[in-house]
Amino acid sequence: AQTVTQSQPEMSVQEAETVTLSCTYDTSESDYYLFWYKQPPSRQMILVIRQEAYKQQNATENRFSVNFQKAAKSFSLKISDSQLGDAAMYFCAYRSAEDSNYQLIWGAGTKLIIKP
Amino acid sequence: DTAVSQTPKYLVTQMGNDKSIKCEQNLGHDTMYWYKQDSKKFLKIMFSYNNKELIINETVPNRFSPKSPDKAHLNLHINSLELGDSAVYFCASSPAGGGSYNEQFFGPGTRLTVL
C-alpha cells in the first residue's frame, strides 16, 4: 500500500524568505500524481500545485514550485518570498493513476508559520 | 458561486444524539467524498460515491451512514454520537477520469463537537 510521509510537523520562516517543505512517498507504481494542498486557519482546503509522475519537469505556480525526485520518491514544496497569507497547514497527497476510485493518500501535514 | 457547500458549518450536540451533515456540489462532478479531520489535523477518507454508487467505504463505525440522493448531493448521517466523533468533517468532489487535473474540491468543513 502506498504511504505519504511529511517528516516536519512544523516549520517557520521569516516573511519574504524561502522555505521548503518535505514529502516522501512509498509506491511500487510508475504512474501516479502528487499534490500539495494548503489549509489556512479558515479550514478551507485549497490545491496549491500538482505534478504528474511521467513529467520530468518540476511544476511551478507563481511563488510555489516543487522539487520532484522520482527515483528518491521525494516531492518537496518550495515557497519563495513567503507572505503572511502563506501561513497554513500544508498537506502532500498521492494518487495512483491506476486507482479507479481516485483515492488520495494523505501525509500528516506540516504547519507553516510565517514570522513578520 | 459556491462550488462545494456543507451545512451546517458548526454543530454542537450531546452524546447519544443523531445528526446529519449535508453536502452539495454545483460543479457537475461525478465523485464525492467524506473525510474526517481529527484534532491533530490528520485527514482520513471515510466514504466515496461515484454517480450515487458507494465506491470507498473505509473502516468506519456503522453509526455513520452516507446517503447520495443524486450525484450533486452526499449527506452524512451519524447515529448515537460519541465524544470521539468530535472532529471536522469535509466533503469533497472531483470529476470522473484519472488525470491529474481531476483534483478534489473541498467544502468549508463542518466542525462537530460532541459534549
Chai-1 contact restraints between the chains, C-beta under 6 A:
chainA,res_idxA,chainB,res_idxB,connection_type,confidence,min_distance_angstrom,max_distance_angstrom,comment,restraint_id
A,Y33,B,S100,contact,1.0,0.0,6.0,A-B,restraint_1
A,R43,B,G109,contact,1.0,0.0,6.0,A-B,restraint_2
A,Q44,B,P108,contact,1.0,0.0,6.0,A-B,restraint_3
A,M45,B,F106,contact,1.0,0.0,6.0,A-B,restraint_4
A,L47,B,E103,contact,1.0,0.0,6.0,A-B,restraint_5
A,R50,B,S100,contact,1.0,0.0,6.0,A-B,restraint_6
A,E52,B,S100,contact,1.0,0.0,6.0,A-B,restraint_7
A,M89,B,K41,contact,1.0,0.0,6.0,A-B,restraint_8
A,A97,B,G98,contact,1.0,0.0,6.0,A-B,restraint_9
A,N101,B,I55,contact,1.0,0.0,6.0,A-B,restraint_10
A,N101,B,I56,contact,1.0,0.0,6.0,A-B,restraint_11
A,Y102,B,S94,contact,1.0,0.0,6.0,A-B,restraint_12
A,W106,B,L43,contact,1.0,0.0,6.0,A-B,restraint_13
A,A108,B,F42,contact,1.0,0.0,6.0,A-B,restraint_14
A,G109,B,K41,contact,1.0,0.0,6.0,A-B,restraint_15
